[in-house]
Amino acid sequence: MTLHYQLDGPEGAPVVVLSNSLGTTLSLWEPQLAALTARFRVLRYDTHGHGQTAKKGRVTLSQLAGDLLTLLDSLNIKKAHFCGISMGGLTGLWLARFAPHRLLSVTIANSAAKIGEPAGWLDRARSVREEGMTTVAAGAAQRWFSEAFRHRSPQLIEPLIDQLARSDAEGYAACCEALAEADLRHEIKAITLPLLVIAGEQDPVTTVADGEFLQQQVAGSQLTIVPASHLSNVEAPQAFNDALIAFLLSQEARYAG
Ligand SMILES: O=C(O)CC1=CCC(=O)O1
């Protein structure tokens, strides 16, 4: 699988990889770009079947993670910091557990060791294959953003919902099926990498309790709760960026010292 990607920021700076959520693309990370590229080389990519990355039939969580490892190899990046949101967070947990030698640190935002229930994901996959993206797109704003933010910032939400409505149903369905079978609840205890968990205080999809479970399972990990719902990097970019960058700089200081 060849991932569509974009590199920004100073050449030679430490690399931070950003991994998008279900139904979004690398553009999801626009609110982080200016702050991160002041200090880091930022590698964003479109996950399998999303944005400009083609779909290739059935996919599993380990293949989503393997796609990124192939990209890192092709760019000759030996190690990188990783930050993923929701499905991208699950990808990060898999990498932290099974390919820790490729990561410097992991930030898991609005995610969980297991997201939702298999039946729900399989039903959503069937729905988008049969009916297209309209129904899923119509409910996305409620899943992604708090009511207050929906009223306050429709201009930030509408482009994301339009993008979702126009996205490839088969690519989306394949990732729903990957989520249906992804369950790392019994694996994450073995993670030893520095880990930051970011949870949204109003997130109905991956809850604060999901974030607390991650923090309890991974020794030495940190949890930050931000005032947002599911796509917290969009709804609370300042709080998100502050937490992420403070964590990344603390890890860089550790490696330097
Ligand atoms: O259901 C949604 O759209 C939210 C979500 C769950 C996993 C993911 O990546 O996004």
The ligand as a Gaussian input file, in Angstrom:
#p B3LYP/6-31G(d) Opt

LIG

0 1
 O      -17.734000       7.260000      14.470000
 C      -16.955000       8.173000      14.183000
 O      -17.046000       8.814000      13.141000
 C      -15.836000       8.469000      15.129000
 C      -14.705000       7.538000      15.007000
 C      -14.566000       6.297000      15.522000
 C      -13.292000       5.739000      15.141000
 C      -12.714000       6.862000      14.397000
 O      -11.590000       6.919000      13.902000
 O      -13.589000       7.885000      14.316000

